[in-house]
Amino acid sequence: MDTEPKNKLTNWWNDGDSKLKKLLFILSSWWTDGKNKLIKAVYVSLFLHFVFGIFWLLQYILI
């Protein structure tokens, strides 16, 4: 029985290399592909607002 995954993405993700490097590669190639920069900037802005909002909320609750 062949249990090896057939998906090339799965093979690439699980080839033993650093997951952080692969995640950074995915994010950087997503940003630099030259398409839909405005929507990407909105997504990044929303993500940063969400992260800072969580930290602000934690500070507000804990102090």
Distance bins in CASP14 RR format, pairs under 12 A and 6 or more apart:
PFRMAT RR
TARGET T0000
AUTHOR 0000-0000-0000
RMODE 2
METHOD distances of the structure
MODEL  1
4 10 0 0 0 0 1 0 0 0 0 0 0
4 11 0 0 0 0 1 0 0 0 0 0 0
4 14 0 0 0 0 0 1 0 0 0 0 0
5 11 1 0 0 1 0 0 0 0 0 0 0
5 12 0 0 0 0 0 1 0 0 0 0 0
5 13 0 0 0 0 1 0 0 0 0 0 0
5 14 1 0 0 1 0 0 0 0 0 0 0
5 15 0 0 0 0 0 1 0 0 0 0 0
7 13 0 0 0 0 1 0 0 0 0 0 0
7 14 0 0 0 0 1 0 0 0 0 0 0
8 14 0 0 0 0 0 1 0 0 0 0 0
8 15 0 0 0 0 0 1 0 0 0 0 0
9 15 0 0 0 0 0 1 0 0 0 0 0
9 22 0 0 0 0 0 1 0 0 0 0 0
9 26 0 0 0 0 0 1 0 0 0 0 0
11 17 0 0 0 0 0 1 0 0 0 0 0
12 19 0 0 0 0 0 1 0 0 0 0 0
12 21 0 0 0 0 0 1 0 0 0 0 0
12 22 1 0 0 1 0 0 0 0 0 0 0
12 25 0 0 0 0 0 1 0 0 0 0 0
12 26 0 0 0 0 0 1 0 0 0 0 0
13 19 1 0 0 1 0 0 0 0 0 0 0
13 21 0 0 0 0 0 1 0 0 0 0 0
13 22 1 0 0 1 0 0 0 0 0 0 0
13 23 0 0 0 0 1 0 0 0 0 0 0
13 25 0 0 0 0 0 1 0 0 0 0 0
13 26 0 0 0 0 1 0 0 0 0 0 0
14 22 0 0 0 0 0 1 0 0 0 0 0
15 21 0 0 0 0 0 1 0 0 0 0 0
15 22 0 0 0 0 1 0 0 0 0 0 0
16 22 0 0 0 0 1 0 0 0 0 0 0
17 23 0 0 0 0 0 1 0 0 0 0 0
17 24 0 0 0 0 0 1 0 0 0 0 0
17 25 0 0 0 0 1 0 0 0 0 0 0
18 24 0 0 0 0 1 0 0 0 0 0 0
18 25 0 0 0 0 0 1 0 0 0 0 0
19 25 0 0 0 0 0 1 0 0 0 0 0
19 26 0 0 0 0 0 1 0 0 0 0 0
20 26 0 0 0 0 0 1 0 0 0 0 0
20 27 0 0 0 0 0 1 0 0 0 0 0
21 27 0 0 0 0 0 1 0 0 0 0 0
21 28 0 0 0 0 0 1 0 0 0 0 0
22 28 0 0 0 0 0 1 0 0 0 0 0
22 29 0 0 0 0 0 1 0 0 0 0 0
23 29 0 0 0 0 0 1 0 0 0 0 0
23 30 0 0 0 0 0 1 0 0 0 0 0
24 30 0 0 0 0 0 1 0 0 0 0 0
24 31 0 0 0 0 0 1 0 0 0 0 0
24 32 0 0 0 0 0 1 0 0 0 0 0
25 31 0 0 0 0 0 1 0 0 0 0 0
25 32 0 0 0 0 0 1 0 0 0 0 0
26 32 0 0 0 0 0 1 0 0 0 0 0
26 33 0 0 0 0 0 1 0 0 0 0 0
27 33 0 0 0 0 0 1 0 0 0 0 0
27 40 0 0 0 0 0 1 0 0 0 0 0
27 43 0 0 0 0 0 1 0 0 0 0 0
27 44 0 0 0 0 1 0 0 0 0 0 0
27 47 0 0 0 0 0 1 0 0 0 0 0
28 40 0 0 0 0 0 1 0 0 0 0 0
29 35 0 0 0 0 0 1 0 0 0 0 0
29 40 0 0 0 0 0 1 0 0 0 0 0
30 36 0 0 0 0 1 0 0 0 0 0 0
30 37 0 0 0 0 0 1 0 0 0 0 0
30 39 0 0 0 0 0 1 0 0 0 0 0
30 40 1 0 0 1 0 0 0 0 0 0 0
30 43 0 0 0 0 1 0 0 0 0 0 0
30 44 0 0 0 0 0 1 0 0 0 0 0
31 37 0 0 0 0 1 0 0 0 0 0 0
31 39 0 0 0 0 0 1 0 0 0 0 0
31 40 1 0 0 1 0 0 0 0 0 0 0
31 41 0 0 0 0 1 0 0 0 0 0 0
31 43 0 0 0 0 0 1 0 0 0 0 0
31 44 0 0 0 0 1 0 0 0 0 0 0
32 40 0 0 0 0 0 1 0 0 0 0 0
33 40 0 0 0 0 1 0 0 0 0 0 0
34 40 0 0 0 0 1 0 0 0 0 0 0
34 41 0 0 0 0 0 1 0 0 0 0 0
36 42 0 0 0 0 1 0 0 0 0 0 0
36 43 0 0 0 0 1 0 0 0 0 0 0
36 44 0 0 0 0 0 1 0 0 0 0 0
37 43 0 0 0 0 0 1 0 0 0 0 0
37 44 0 0 0 0 0 1 0 0 0 0 0
38 44 0 0 0 0 0 1 0 0 0 0 0
38 45 0 0 0 0 0 1 0 0 0 0 0
39 45 0 0 0 0 0 1 0 0 0 0 0
39 46 0 0 0 0 0 1 0 0 0 0 0
40 46 0 0 0 0 0 1 0 0 0 0 0
40 47 0 0 0 0 0 1 0 0 0 0 0
41 47 0 0 0 0 0 1 0 0 0 0 0
41 48 0 0 0 0 0 1 0 0 0 0 0
42 48 0 0 0 0 0 1 0 0 0 0 0
42 49 0 0 0 0 0 1 0 0 0 0 0
43 49 0 0 0 0 0 1 0 0 0 0 0
43 50 0 0 0 0 0 1 0 0 0 0 0
44 50 0 0 0 0 0 1 0 0 0 0 0
44 51 0 0 0 0 0 1 0 0 0 0 0
45 51 0 0 0 0 0 1 0 0 0 0 0
45 52 0 0 0 0 0 1 0 0 0 0 0
46 52 0 0 0 0 0 1 0 0 0 0 0
46 53 0 0 0 0 0 1 0 0 0 0 0
47 53 0 0 0 0 0 1 0 0 0 0 0
47 54 0 0 0 0 0 1 0 0 0 0 0
48 54 0 0 0 0 0 1 0 0 0 0 0
48 55 0 0 0 0 0 1 0 0 0 0 0
49 55 0 0 0 0 0 1 0 0 0 0 0
49 56 0 0 0 0 0 1 0 0 0 0 0
50 56 0 0 0 0 0 1 0 0 0 0 0
50 57 0 0 0 0 0 1 0 0 0 0 0
51 57 0 0 0 0 0 1 0 0 0 0 0
51 58 0 0 0 0 0 1 0 0 0 0 0
52 58 0 0 0 0 0 1 0 0 0 0 0
52 59 0 0 0 0 0 1 0 0 0 0 0
53 59 0 0 0 0 1 0 0 0 0 0 0
53 60 0 0 0 0 1 0 0 0 0 0 0
53 61 0 0 0 0 0 1 0 0 0 0 0
54 60 0 0 0 0 0 1 0 0 0 0 0
54 61 0 0 0 0 0 1 0 0 0 0 0
55 61 0 0 0 0 0 1 0 0 0 0 0
55 62 0 0 0 0 0 1 0 0 0 0 0
55 63 0 0 0 0 0 1 0 0 0 0 0
56 62 0 0 0 0 0 1 0 0 0 0 0
56 63 0 0 0 0 0 1 0 0 0 0 0
57 63 0 0 0 0 0 1 0 0 0 0 0
END
